[in-house]
Amino acid sequence: MNLDLSNSEFCLTHHLPIRLLAARGVRITCTAGLVWLTVAGEAGDIFLTPGQSHLVRGDGLALLEGIGAGRVRFEKVAPRLPAVLLRTVQRLLQRRRREDGEFDAAIART
C-alpha cells in the first residue's frame, strides 16, 4: 500500500502494523486513540496519544500501529537549512544588493 505521507490522515487497526518507507521528515500526529511507532535507527518505541506528534528523523523502516483503534495525520515538514548556510546565503544576498546599488549609482553619475 502506498500512503501519501505529505498531507493525509489514516485510520489504524490493532495488530495490523503498516510499513512506512521514506518517512524521514514526516511529522506523525495522533488524532485519536493510542498509536505505537518504531523507527529503525531511532532509540526506543514511541507511543502517541491524541495531540502528540513525532518527527521521523531516521532513514530506516518505520512501523506504525494502533493500540486498539487509532488515527494519525501525516505532514511533510520542510527541511531547515543549517544556520551557518542560512547566514552565508543572507550575506551573499546583501552583498549582491549593495553591488547592484553601487552599479546603479555609477550609471546615474555618467
N, C-alpha and C positions, 0 to 999 in steps of 0.2 A: 504494500500500500504506500503510495506517495502522498505525503502530507505537505500542505503549504505552511512552512514554518515562518513565513514573513508576516502574516497578519491573519490569524484564523483562530477558531475555538473548536475544541474537540472533547467529546464525552469518552470517559474511560470506564472500563469494566473490571471488576475484581478478578484476579487470576488470568487476565489477558494483557500481558505487557505489550507495549508497542516499541518498536526499534526506531530510534531517531538517528539518522545518518547525517553528517554535515550540519550538526546543530550548533556549532560554535557561533557565538554572537547572538543567540536566540534567548530572549527572556521568556521563561515559562512561569505563568501566573496561575495559581489555583483560584478558580472562581466558584467551586462548590465541592463539598466532600473533603476527603483526605487523599493526598496523592504522594506516591513514592517515586523517587527519581534517583538513578545512579548513573554516573558518567565515568567512563574509563579515563584514567589519568587525574581524576579529582578525588580527593580524600573523602571517604565516608559516604553514606547514603543520605539523601535529603528527603525530608517529609514536609509537605506543604499543606497548610490549611487555607481556607478562603482568605484572599487578600495578600497572602505571602507569595513571593516570587524568587526565582533563582536564575541568574545569568549564566548560561553554559559557556565556560572558558576553555574546556578541553576539546581536542580534535577527535577523540575516540568515540566509540559507540555509546549512545545514551539509551537507557531503558526507562520507560515511564509506565506506571500502572496505578489504577485507582485502588484504594483500600476500601472496599465496598464500591459505591458508585462515586465517581469524581468527574470534574470538568476542568479543563485548562485552556488558557489563551496563550497563543504563541505570538511573539512580537520580535521582529528582527531589529536589533539595535545597531545603529550606525557605528562603525569603528571610530574611536577617537584618535586623533593624531597625538603622538608623544609631544609633551610640552616643548622640548628642545626643537623639534621640527616645526612646530607651530610658530615659535618665536622667530626662527630663521625665515620662514615664509613671510611673516609680518614685516621683518626688517627689509627683505628684498622688495616687497611692495612699496614700502615707504621710500626706499632709495629710488625706485623707478619713478614714483610720483615727483620726487624732488628733482630728478634729472629731467623729466618732462617739463616741469615748471621752468627750470633754467634754460632749456632749449626754447620754450615759448618766449621767454623774456629776451633771449638773444635775437630771435627773429623779429620781435617787436622793435628792437633798437636799430635794426637795419633799414 
